[in-house]
Amino acid sequence: MEKTAEHNATPPPLTACPRCNCTDLFVRRDFPQKLGLTVVVAAGLTFLILAAVPRYFYLGVIVLAVAALADAAIYLFVGKVTVCYRCRAEFRDVPVNQEHEGFELAIAEKYRT
């Protein structure tokens, strides 16, 4: 049995949230934010500890450089996710709508509870 073009078509980009019908959506990298913050804090604390001893300062700089390179690599390889401002639902299996931008605090404040 042949598949029709309808079955092969990718879904259209979201213009509104399917859960709450909110039209305010933003796009972000699909990476756990708590994990990213943990890596940054760990690298910063490690640098400070190593920088306290002058002969280990260069090791602290290497730790910061490795953390920056890891962050850049993750940024390149991690996909994007569309998120609703109102209900915070995340949508991974839809194409990114080019009209949606990154997170904006002014828009998020409208939906703060």
C-alpha positions, 0 to 999 in steps of 0.5 A: 500500500502506498503512503500518501503525501499527507502521511509523509508531511512534517507537522506545521510549526506551532502558532499557539500552544495545543494545551492552553491555546496561548499564542506566546511561545518561545524557543530555547536549547533543549538542555537541562538548565539545572545541569548547565548551572551546576557545571558553571558553578562547579567550574567557577568554584574549582577555579577559585580554589586553584587560583588561591594557590599561585602555582596552580592558577594555570590549572584553574584557567584550564578548568574554565577553558574546558568548561567553556569548550564543553558549553560550546560543544553542547550548544552546537549539538543540542536541538531546540524546544518550543515552550509555552509562556503560560503553561510551560509545556515543552514541544520537541517534535514540531518544527521551530517557528521562525517567528518565535524568539528566545525567552523574554522576561517582559512577556513571562511577567504577564503569565506569572502567578 
